[in-house]
Amino acid sequence: MDVSHLIRTPEEIDRLFPWLREERVRGIPHFISPAWNTDRSHFDPEYYAECWERLGFRSVTLLTGHHDGCLLYPSRLSHQQPGRDYFGEQVAACRKRGIRVLAYYSLSLDSLVGSEHPEWRIRDLAGRAHPVDYRGFSHYHWLCLNSPYRDFAIQQLQEVVQNYPVEGVWIDILYLPWHKTDLQEEVCFCEHCHRQYSEWFHGEHLVDAAGTPRHDEFRALTYRNFLARLKEMLLAQDRPLLLTFNGAGRRRMPGYKICDDLADLLSGEAHNPLSLSITSRSHRNDGRPFELLSCAEVCWSHNQMKPETLIRLESLSTLIAGGTYTIGITHAPDGRLSPAIINRLERWSRWIHERASLFQESEPVCEVGILAPELGPTGIETWASWLRQGHFQFNVFMDLNAALGYPPAPEGLGRYRLIVVPHARTLSEEEARRLREYVEGGGHLLLEYPAAALRDHLPWIDELAGVRQLREPRAYSFYLLPDAPELAAGLPEGEPVLYYVNSYACLELTTGEAMGHVVPQFADKVRTSDIQTVANYWARPDQAPHHPGLILNRVGKGRVLLSVLPLTAPNRDSDRCPWPRILALNCVRSLLGQPLVSLRGCGQVEVFLSRQPDRWLLHFLNHAYGAGEAIPGEGEEEFLREIPVRLAPWLREAVTAASLEPEGTPVALTAEGFVLPRLGVYQAVALKEER
């Protein structure tokens, strides 16, 4: 099915919905009040709208219903009817105050419809309906979008957009349950899926696709088909309506890029500062407006508020990247809102709006790019955390086209001085070719154990890394011993770094040179008694061979550094063992050279460098306020004072003045940069150039 006519360009989205980029904060109130809840005595739509106005929300996403299937508006398509139009009354109260509304719709989870139409429920290979599991998330009926439920859902959404002045729809649960290890329990293999699969794949049988990439392709096509039909319905209405869904832009399931393309707004949940930081960077490359969601309370459908400092910290990563932070606020089932939560959120919102100029018309400056795994900006949390602690300016992208940004950077991949390819990321032949051209032109590449390429003996990995694959030794764990002084900086002298990995790539050098060696244990641990009693000591070269572990290859004007085992392998003692992080960051520094910004110590401080038309901006985020033992519950306290900030020489030479923002307080420049006088949760410093 050709869906190109349904895809809006970023320019068209900006023309139709200019407010999407203008809003810094948005609300997603959670009024979940199922049919069996009879007390709604505190439902007050006028009060709610007044609260959203106080919080500075110019738009909100309101629930039309939830996973239980009990609707908050009267629908001609439902046997269950609410006592009043809870959704419509909220929409009217918001519109009266100029607040736009998006309509939330729970798609695949709908227990009421699943009870009325059990034939629409997803089924496993044996034809059994997906069981209700009250221990996890699947305690609602999960419905199949290849069944007549697809048209039913579109009709309900058409009813909403035709009866209420909403700006568009926000779809939740646009996916099937995750894959099962027991193939018999995989879903969905209902009769509707069997027919649809045979139609799309020219008579092939769905059973034959079970557990294969073709099954993933079919699942993604099922959801794109639904989105395409929904988008056609929205485009047929008498006003512009936008479409988005939870997870748009994150490719949370295999093949989901074909679904993401139909979204007008990238959107999704991210519930800690690190995931917000990673996803914001990734979404920024797309060109479409984006929002990220978390909640005012410690989790969804909860009434215990997070500390204000944590809410500030979570919102800042999204705002600095140019997105909108959407915050969830939970009602009690009887309609109550906590006055304490509203009052505290009002302070947070005021604080954000006072700094709005710091987040507008700003272009992030990056020196390192991370090529994320195909399923989205996940699986790279360790790299992102380490680069953040090292104060590097980095970007996250899911493919090399996204690395160019929107509109594409004229310098191409050359906008990055270093690209990191994590070990979880496989490269296609085309990607390998483009990366080789990037390195030949002067770029630098860090390949973290490209296992698939090495095992498959792909020729491009040998050419890039200057090696030839020999074998793959196995053991309980291995060590890396850096030889080059720049890689050994900060590590215990002469002592290798332990990695809990059970194999590595034993390579023979061709054009590459060894910058470090992989070292086996003194004796491999093969029994439980060995693990408990035998010291995990490294072997001397005369006891066991030391093979190349870190390999540097010069390709054209650039360099490639390859590790023969995953540098980010999980370490059970990571809370006490900094050595893998230090070695990985040494690898980055050795390729990158002088970073744009550096702070001595202060690993909990994250630094963003961005460019505005008339100035540079440095944003400092203090992750000591993140969730953990150090988080203060009573409000902001100054954790750090007088932090020396070093700028790259070319940047320091260009800067003529610095000031704290938004106050405008001057900051004295030093020979290398400046001294940040104080840092609570956040501080911004403007750097001005002489024109």
Order of alpha helices (4+ residues) and beta strands (2+ residues): alpha-alpha-beta-alpha-beta-alpha-beta-alpha-alpha-beta-alpha-alpha-alpha-beta-alpha-alpha-beta-alpha-beta-alpha-beta-beta-alpha-beta-alpha-beta-alpha-beta-alpha-alpha-beta-beta-alpha-beta-beta-beta-alpha-beta-beta-alpha-beta-beta-beta-beta-alpha-beta-beta-beta-beta
